Amino acid sequence: MNHRASGLVLVVGVVAAVAGCGGGTPPPPPAAVAPAAPVAAAPVVRPKEPETSKALPPIAYEPKGRRDPFTPIFLGKDNAALSVSAVKLTGVVGGRSGLMALVEAPDGIGYILKPGDALGDGRVTGITPTSVTFAVTARGSQGASSLTLRLPEN
């Protein structure tokens, strides 16, 4: 066999192999799909109506040694023995409603005050960036007075 004949045999073999791929009987057509049965609609779910015959028991706050957070803090009554002349101004800060004074009592407890707040025997009448002014109530033979505390100069 010559070179040309062997090439021809090779080409014929490749064509036969390619023709054989996928040859034979074609697969049967897919079966017709029957239409699905209609699905019943899901029932409508509604929220349960609350029963009006049962009243909820009242909730009581148990402080367990803590202060009741729902009672307001009134500085004037709790600190009636505190004298504003004994407190010192430690700072002034700006808040949403204006300036607030940071004062410290002799026992080390700090207070944040705004105009109108009461502390001991005084009521805040004004706050500047460097001072706070109190209207001090009358004691004994003394009349009402005014006291201004200033920030210490550094």
Sequence and secondary structure as in RCSB ss.txt:
>XXXX:A:sequence
MNHRASGLVLVVGVVAAVAGCGGGTPPPPPAAVAPAAPVAAAPVVRPKEPETSKALPPIAYEPKGRRDPFTPIFL
GKDNAALSVSAVKLTGVVGGRSGLMALVEAPDGIGYILKPGDALGDGRVTGITPTSVTFAVTARGSQGASSLTLR
LPEN
>XXXX:A:secstr
  HHHHHHHHHHHHHHHHHHTT SS                          SS          TTS  TTS   H
HHHTTT  GGG EEEEEEEETTEEEEEEE TTS EEEE TT EETTEEEEEEETTEEEEEE   TT   EEEEEE
    
